[in-house]
Amino acid sequence: MADRKVRVRFAPSPTGPLHIGGVRTALYNYLFARQHGGDLIFRIEDTDSTRFVPGAEEYIIESFKWLGINFDEGVSYGGDYGPYRQSERRDIYKQYVEQLLASGKAYIAFDTPEELSQKREEIANFQYDASTRGLMRNSLTMPSEEVNRLITEGHQYVVRFKIEPGRDVHVDDMIRGDVVINSSILDDKVLFKSADQLPTYHLANIVDDHLMEVSHVIRGEEWLPSAPLHVLLYEAFGWTDTMPRFAHLPLLLKPTGNGKLSKRDGDKLGFPVFPLEWHDPKSGEVSSGYRESGYLPEAVVNFLALLGWNPGNDEELMSMDELIRLFDLGKCSKAGARFDFVKCRWFNHEYIQKADNRLLAEQFLPIVREHGVDESIERVEKVVEMMKNRVDFVKELWGLSSFFFIAPDSYDDKTVKKRWKEDSAKVMCDLATLLENLDDFSLAHQEEVVTKWIEDNNLGMGNVMNAWRLTLVGEGKGPHMFDISSFLGKEETLRRMRRAIDVLK
Ligand code: GLU
């Protein structure tokens, strides 16, 4: 078992958009697989047709493409263990249901929903298990001819797992250690339904993990209660030797207060809980996504990786390769991880600083164009380079840097009062003349000449720069003055200065 090849899977049910917690689960599976040179499988668990949502599967695949989480096999990836969509594996499951029936580990039950709810009324805390199954209509209480007759006549039935009571079931969990549950509290779970000829989640999940040679099951804490049942199913099939090891990841908690992270927290506090924007096909409701909100995929990955795990030091910024190297499933926390969305914004800021300026410019260009400005990608890239250290999101660039593209048509009152002195008009006139006579309008040359001129004439650096800024920007913000003037070029710089002198004097 020690030298078993690492094979892990992410197995969502296509019931809607992928929640950010699901993304974290997939990421941890990915990191674990890559770290061990193993395989990552993408399986679609769609045996509950009533909960199927069109578009969900495509959405999930696109989300992982965006995030850079690549699978080795599975739906849309192919592989030797397919099909990877459970709805295409009906025949496989049937044969395993038969096996459990033949060995007496499962039985057939005919109880109708009405009969079941009646029992629930008669018996307090009714549970279909060893203490009650003798009172029900099933193949344990009915003669086999009767069972066969009902089946032949087309009566609906389910197959239930026959759980022996009074046994301590051990779940070996890499995060939680030895989790022990007494089998008496478990009910005889439905494994198969004749109505749609489909297995339930539990059976399909176990059979597939076995057939796909899954070595580790890494999934959310909400699946921990199912784990004892899964262990018993492995036993019932005689597969204990190849049973995967479990790791149940900590819950994602609300940013503040108690309880698990929900979509409502996101709506209330203004952050997405889905990787991509989601258009609900039924209600038409649109939910925001990290991608459309302007997050870089690397930032989202880094942020999520630290929700429930950390490298044991203060290091926070880690590339995917570093995460793969440092990740340690055994060091994940048992306690829930608080979803600190403000921190995610910080990560985005950091990743914008690391990001290629051309790539950011490509995202910024459409925003510039939306404002009616026709600029080249090269010029937009220059602005990105000058301004990106001030933003958390690319879209914030416009508010801070529109003056590069559009000349001010008015001048901020407060700044005028503070910065436009009595002699400002004259000083700006002289500066304009000085600049006009420059053949070399490069940043370095301008800086040299203008600085010398200010010093020679004892004009005061702050005095000149503040007034100059007002003429070019219209207010008191922006980067280094010579960055602005050399970006604008001589003609535009002089045009803006002369207009300001006209208006303000
Ligand atoms: N289909 C389950 C889900 O939607 C899979 C749980 C598991 O990984 O076993 O999360």
Residues whose N, C-alpha, C, O or C-beta is under 5 A from the ligand:
A	BS01	LIG	A11 P12 S13 E45 R219
